[in-house]
Amino acid sequence: VQLKSLRLNFGSNLIYPEGFVRFGFHLQSLVQLTDLSLNFSNNFLDSGAVVKFGEHVGTLAQLTALALDVGGLSGSSLTAFVNEILRIPGLQRLETRDGTFSRSEMEERCRGIAGQS
């Protein structure tokens, strides 16, 4: 069975950064995944874990849509995460707590932040 779509809600489940990163590592085996929706709000995640999770998800070459709620992710941490997931060639949409972003909007955000450095 080749899983193409996955939607999980882990909100308020006391998940810590190490477990979140490990979950991301295991997601890498779902190579046919095209649509991923994850809710990890109200857990004990830090920005470093979210960026590391992005490194793992960034290997899912078939992914076209990602919806991710990890709570408050902003600034340089959000930019680092977006840079990781932009490695996915077909990714066209990112949905977050702050809105839905097209690939071009994600790329523009990363260029804008890099230009301000």
C-alpha positions in Angstrom: 0.0 0.0 0.0 1.4 3.4 -1.0 0.1 6.1 1.3 -0.6 9.3 -0.6 -2.4 11.5 2.0 -1.9 11.7 5.8 -3.8 13.8 8.3 -3.0 13.6 12.0 -4.0 15.6 15.0 -1.5 15.4 17.9 -2.7 18.6 19.5 -2.2 18.8 23.3 -0.6 15.3 23.6 2.5 16.3 25.5 4.9 15.6 22.6 8.4 16.8 23.3 11.0 18.0 20.7 12.9 14.7 20.5 9.7 12.7 19.7 8.6 15.3 17.1 12.0 15.0 15.3 11.9 11.2 15.5 8.4 11.3 14.0 9.7 13.4 11.1 12.5 10.9 10.6 10.0 8.1 10.2 7.8 10.1 7.8 10.7 10.0 5.3 9.8 6.4 4.5 6.4 7.6 3.1 8.0 8.4 -0.3 4.7 8.5 -2.2 3.1 11.0 0.1 1.6 14.0 -1.8 -0.6 15.6 0.9 0.5 15.9 4.6 -1.6 17.7 7.3 -0.3 17.7 10.9 -1.5 19.4 14.0 1.0 19.5 16.8 -0.3 22.6 18.5 -0.1 22.9 22.3 2.9 20.6 22.7 6.4 21.2 24.0 8.1 21.9 20.7 11.0 24.4 20.2 12.1 26.1 17.0 15.2 23.8 16.7 13.0 20.7 16.6 10.7 22.3 14.0 13.6 23.1 11.7 15.0 19.6 12.2 11.5 18.2 11.4 11.6 20.3 8.2 14.9 18.7 7.2 13.2 15.3 7.3 10.0 16.4 5.6 12.1 18.1 3.0 13.1 14.7 1.7 9.5 13.9 0.6 10.0 14.6 -3.1 6.3 13.9 -4.1 4.8 16.2 -1.5 2.7 19.0 -3.1 0.7 20.3 0.0 1.8 20.6 3.6 -0.5 21.8 6.4 1.4 22.2 9.7 0.3 23.7 13.0 3.1 23.6 15.5 2.0 26.7 17.5 4.1 29.8 17.4 6.7 29.6 14.7 8.0 32.9 13.4 10.9 35.0 12.3 14.2 33.2 11.5 12.9 29.8 12.7 10.0 30.0 10.3 12.4 31.0 7.5 14.7 28.2 8.3 11.8 25.7 8.2 10.5 27.1 4.9 14.0 26.9 3.4 14.1 23.1 4.3 10.7 22.4 2.8 11.4 24.3 -0.3 13.8 21.5 -1.2 10.7 19.6 -2.2 10.5 20.3 -5.9 6.7 19.9 -6.3 5.6 21.6 -3.1 3.0 24.2 -4.1 1.2 25.0 -0.8 2.0 25.5 2.9 -0.8 26.0 5.3 0.1 27.3 8.8 -1.8 29.0 11.7 -0.9 32.3 10.0 -2.4 31.5 6.6 -1.9 29.6 3.4 1.2 30.4 1.2 2.0 29.4 -2.3 5.4 28.3 -3.4 6.2 31.7 -4.8 5.1 33.4 -1.5 7.4 31.1 0.5 10.3 31.8 -1.9 9.7 35.5 -1.7 9.6 35.4 2.1 12.9 33.6 2.2 14.5 36.1 -0.2 13.1 39.0 1.7 14.5 37.8 5.0 17.9 36.9 3.5 18.1 40.4 1.9 17.5 42.0 5.4 20.4 40.1 6.9 
